[in-house]
């Protein structure tokens, strides 16, 4: 989970992009947004496999809850820290 406590636009965009990719099940895009150190610690195929397994285990069909867009929720959290 990411929590941005300052109004840093770059961090907000990164987090929103990551969550948007997660919402659409685009795990390859999520992997591409990781920093180099993180990508060195886990291969893309392992990262994708882990997310797919977690989604199946949790029986996740849609990461949105109650009709609320997760991406907007992340931006809301980031704005609260300003």
C-alpha positions in Angstrom: 0.0 0.0 0.0 1.2 3.5 -0.8 0.4 6.5 1.2 1.5 10.0 0.1 1.5 12.5 2.9 2.6 15.5 0.9 1.3 17.2 -2.2 4.1 15.8 -4.4 2.5 15.6 -7.9 5.0 13.0 -9.1 4.2 10.7 -6.3 0.5 11.2 -6.7 0.7 10.4 -10.5 2.9 7.3 -9.8 0.5 6.0 -7.2 -2.6 6.7 -9.3 -1.0 5.0 -12.3 -0.1 1.9 -10.2 -3.6 1.7 -8.7 -5.2 2.2 -12.1 -3.1 -0.6 -13.5 -4.1 -2.8 -10.6 -7.8 -2.0 -11.0 -7.6 -3.2 -14.6 -5.5 -6.3 -13.8 -2.5 -4.9 -15.7 0.2 -6.5 -13.6 2.9 -6.0 -16.3 2.2 -2.2 -16.2 2.4 -2.3 -12.4 5.8 -4.1 -12.6 7.0 -1.5 -15.0 6.3 1.2 -12.4 8.4 -0.4 -9.8 11.8 1.1 -9.0 15.0 -0.6 -10.3 15.9 -2.1 -6.9 12.4 -3.7 -6.6 12.6 -5.1 -10.1 16.0 -6.7 -9.3 14.4 -8.4 -6.3 11.6 -10.1 -8.2 11.2 -11.0 -11.9 8.2 -9.8 -13.9 6.8 -13.3 -14.2 7.1 -13.9 -10.4 5.5 -10.5 -9.7 2.6 -11.2 -12.1 2.2 -14.7 -10.8 2.1 -13.5 -7.2 -0.6 -10.9 -8.0 -2.7 -13.4 -10.0 -2.5 -15.9 -7.1 -3.4 -13.3 -4.5 -6.4 -12.3 -6.6 -7.6 -15.9 -6.9 -7.0 -16.6 -3.2 -8.9 -13.5 -2.2 -11.6 -14.2 -4.8 -11.1 -10.6 -6.1 -13.2 -9.9 -9.1 -12.9 -6.1 -8.9 -10.6 -4.1 -6.6 -13.1 -1.3 -6.4 -15.3 -1.3 -3.3 -18.8 0.2 -3.1 -18.5 1.7 -6.5 -15.7 4.0 -5.4 -12.7 4.2 -7.8 -9.6 3.1 -5.9 -7.4 5.6 -7.9 -9.5 8.5 -6.7 -9.2 7.2 -3.1 -5.4 7.3 -3.3 -5.4 10.9 -4.5 -7.8 11.8 -1.7 -5.4 10.3 0.9 -2.5 12.3 -0.7 -4.5 15.6 -0.6 -5.3 15.1 3.1 -1.6 15.4 4.0 -1.3 18.8 2.5 
